[in-house]
Amino acid sequence: MNVTTPLSKAQEHKAVQHVEDTFMDITSAYKKHSEPSMMKLPMLSSYLHAMQDLLAFILQIPPIDPLTPLCTTFLLCLTSNVMNSVLGYPPSMADFWQLLDFMDDLNQVWVAILHSQVWDPDKGEGIDLIIPVDLMQSGFWNDHPICASESD
């Protein structure tokens, strides 16, 4: 997904469906992690890997209204899910460092969101959104306001 152009209605629907389905899959797998015959995410490391993939997908959704509140909602859900779920796994020093790294990534994402920035996956940090002049002159952004958080 390109963060400088909004999603079409079809792309928006597919993105929302993907995130919701992934949340359901992860939640279901977490609830079954203690049942040996149904282990999909038996270890904290596998849970964090699944959440990292979901976070990466959410960060590809352009922070352009009307999707901005949706992105913020997805990030709030992800944050809440992680905070509640990690306690259900047995502590392990090997998993501790992965958890610490994931929480640091999540913290940096929230800093970017609160600074009205978009996420640059190559740099691993928030950056200011640069809008091409031709799109500004065409009036494109008048119909698609940019907002990286609902607090703006």
Long-range contacts (C-beta under 8 A, 24 or more apart in sequence): 1-60, 1-61, 1-62, 2-62, 3-60, 3-62, 3-63, 3-118, 3-129, 4-62, 4-129, 4-130, 4-131, 4-132, 4-135, 5-62, 5-64, 6-62, 6-64, 6-67, 6-144, 7-61, 7-62, 7-67, 12-67, 15-57, 15-61, 16-70, 18-57, 19-54, 19-57, 19-58, 19-74, 22-50, 22-53, 22-54, 22-57, 23-54, 23-77, 23-78, 23-81, 25-50, 26-50, 26-51, 26-54, 26-81, 27-81, 30-85, 30-88, 33-88, 33-89, 34-88, 43-89, 43-92, 43-95, 44-86, 44-89, 44-90, 44-92, 44-95, 44-98, 44-99, 45-94, 45-95, 45-98, 47-85, 47-86, 47-89, 48-82, 48-86, 48-95, 48-98, 48-99, 48-102, 51-78, 51-81, 51-82, 51-102, 52-102, 52-105, 54-78, 55-105, 55-106, 55-109, 56-121, 59-109, 59-119, 59-121, 60-121, 62-118, 63-116, 63-118, 63-129, 63-146, 63-147, 63-148, 64-144, 64-145, 64-146, 64-147, 65-144, 65-145, 65-146, 65-147, 68-147, 68-148, 68-149, 68-150, 69-150, 72-113, 72-149, 72-150, 75-109, 75-110, 75-113, 78-106, 79-106, 79-110, 82-106, 112-148, 113-148, 113-149, 114-149, 114-151, 115-148, 116-147, 116-148, 116-149, 116-152, 117-148, 118-148
